[in-house]
Amino acid sequence: MIGALVLTLPVVALLLMLFRGNGDEDEGPLKAAIVDQLSITVPNPEFILDATSKLEQAGYVVDYYPGEEVTVSFYRQLPFFNYDVIVFRSHADRLQTVDDQGNAFDEVVLFTSEPYSEERYQSEQNDNDLVIVRYSEGGDPFFGVAAGFISNVGNGFDGAQIIMMGCEGLLTDTTAKAFIDRGAKSYISWNETVTASHTDAATSVLLGHLLLEGLPPSVAVAETMAELGPDPLFGSELVAYPPET
């Protein structure tokens, strides 16, 4: 177990069917989730309305989850909902350390809004699948979801496209690879710290290219970056994983 580690922050329906991946022949509606863990600290209802509108224009039924619902249990259940697109508007940060047993740990961790408890999820804490995260040094502790948790969750992501809007989501590829190994088709995120305003603006543009125009993830990312450029404060850029998607 990593003891008291601290993380600080910084076209349509037809084309979409081609991008569902996995040869899925289900005739049910396309489904998308917006996981707005960030709503607690940096709410942006205008972005949520815009993203929901784009997803619905593209033929998706959209479920919205506010920050208060983004718990460990939520992450555990998420794969079973069979979403085709998941937009994580969530805090994230890279954790680089060595645990008590000398094991190196270098992963991007996704924040939950569940307060930390030493007594809960002890096995997953011991395996570093769940770790302690904080919004700032000395702030209240919360549970963070590491790559091991994604790898061990009881169902797959079956061709889903993952958009991780938080900081450093592709500073390393460990967490991205965990989603891909669990069946996700693609994972898009930032390679460094990003401001909330820039990730909101970029994700809105990205959704248009990716879902309304039906561009492949890597092309949609390139088009988005050509239009908006890197984050003006931190210089971070959107990246698609795997790169060839």
Protein Blocks (a to p, Z undefined) as FASTA:
>chain_A
ZZkdccddfklmmmmmmmnggoiabfbdcddddddfklmmmgcfklmmmmmmmmmmnopa
cddddfklmcfklmmmmmmnopabdcddddddddddddfkopacdddddddfbdcdfkgo
klmmmnomaccddfbghiacdddddfklmmmpcbdfehpacddfbghklmpmklmmmmmm
nopabdcddfbdcdfklmmmmmmmmmmmmmmnopafklmmmmmmmmnopafklopacddd
dfkZZ
